[in-house]
């Protein structure tokens, strides 16, 4: 059974850090582009970061450039999102996505709340 499971979300103060993990099962992420999206209340889901399967090139939304880092460990079948210098506007449910071979898999999401 194909599954993506996010973890690592929580409540953090502004300026703090969190590391999200996305553990895959039922398929191997090495052949898939891995992405993180987020959706804040009342807003559309937006792309935060992507890491390609071949070469590992990355792309970030302008709002997170220089603060967030996406990475992947194919041996552990897991993708990560390191989030530093968090701001209240980063508050959202964060979703992991795997795309490739004509399919797209989604995780269930993990809540990130940035508040003092």
PyMOL commands that set and color helices and strands:
alter all, ss='L'
color gray80, all
select helices_A, chain A and resi 29-31+88-90
alter helices_A, ss='H'
color red, helices_A
select strands_A, chain A and resi 3-7+10-12+18-25+33-39+46-51+58-60+68-73+78-83+92-100+103-106+110-114
alter strands_A, ss='S'
color yellow, strands_A
deselect
rebuild
show_as cartoon
